Amino acid sequence: MNMIKRSPWVYHAHAGGCVGCDIELVASMGPRYDLERLGVRLVPSPRYADVLLVTGPVPLHTKPFLERVYAQTPEPKRVIAIGACGCSCGVFIDDENYSIAGPVDKIIPVDVKIPGCPPKPEAIMEGIIKVLRMK
């Protein structure tokens, strides 16, 4: 895959969980951390996105949605799994949980994982910068 050579447009896909990571993502876009100064812009459709930000464990009923979003994102695309649930299913890791399909990397390829429950806005910024530096 080629490196993203312009300001990244990101699409946020919520795949379940407690919404803690989503709140931190919104905080990182706000005036205090201001991801827009790096050129990061949230877009309303995966068809415009360069980067997918996925939060939460992937429930069985959300798995087709996530696969469709990934297919709709144009190349070159990058995927960031945010939070303990997105990286490893977090508290939903138990094998007895019948409703969880798995962490994000079992459903779609993941380029960067940002652990934490929830991760701080600084970690989210660092993950996005790491994706921008990937070749």
N, C-alpha and C positions, 0 to 999 in steps of 0.2 A: 504494500500500500504506500501511496505517496504521502508526504507530509502536508498538513494543512498550511497553506501559504498566506492565508488572509485571516481576518478576525473570525473566530469560530462562532457559529450559530448553534445553539444547543436546544435540544428538545428533552423535556423532562417527562419520563414515563414512570408513573407511580404503580408499582406492582404489588401493593399490599403493605402490611405492617402498621406501625403505630403513628405514622406521620411526623415523627420527631426529626427524621432526616430531611423531610420536605420543608419543615420550618427553618432548619439551618440553611438549606439551599436558598430559601427566600431571603434570609438574613444576609447571605453572602452577596445577593444581588442588590441589596439595599444600600443606602448612602454611607453607612459606616465602612463596609468592606469594598463596595462598588466594583464588582466584576466587570462592569461596562467600561471601566477605564482601560481594561485589557482587551477591549473589543468584543467581549462575550455578550451575546444577545440571545434571550429566550425567544423561540419561535413557536407559533401555534400548530405547526404540522411537521411531522418527521420528513416530509418531502423537501423541506428547506434546510434541514439540519446537517451539520458536519459531525456533531457529537451527540450521542444519546446518554443522558444521565438517568440511571435506573435506580430506584430506591425500593427497598422492601424485599421479602422473600417472594417467590413467584407461586401464587396459588394455582391449582389446576385450571380453574376457570379463567385465569388471566394469561396463561401460557400462550394460547392462540393470538391474543392481542399483542403480546410482546414480540412474537415471531413475525407478525404482520408489520409492526412498527419497524423492526429491524430490516425487513425486506423493502420497505418503502423509503428507507434512508439511502440517499445516493452515495456512491463511492467518491472519494475515499471517506470512510466513516470510522469513527472511533466510539467505543463504548466504555463508560465509567460506571462501575457498581459502587453505590454509596451506602455506607453503614454496615454494621455487623450482619444484618438480615440479608442485604444484597450480596455481601461477600461470602457468607457461609451459612445463611439461614438463621443465625443468632439463636434466640430462644426457641425457634421452631425447628431446630436441627434434629429433634427426636425422630427416630425411624417409625414410631407409632403414629405420627401425624399424617393422616390419610389425605388431607386437603392441600398439602404443599408439594409442588412439582420439584422444588429444589432452589438453590441459589441461582443467581443470574447466569453464571458461567456454565451451568448445565443446560441452559435454554439457548443462549446466544453467546458468541465469542466476546470475551471481556478483555480490554486492553489495560485498564488501570483499575485497581481496587482501592477504595478509601475506607479503611476500617474505622470503627468507633460506634458508640451507641448513645447519642448520635455524634457524628464527627463534627468538629468545630468548623466554622466558615473558613478559617485559615487552611485547614486540611483540604477542604473542597477546592479552594483556590490553588493550592499546591498540586492537586490531582489534575486540574484542568491545564495548568502550566506544563505538567509532565506529559500530558497527551499532546500538547502543541509541539513539544520538542522531539516527539517520536518520529522516526523515519519509516 
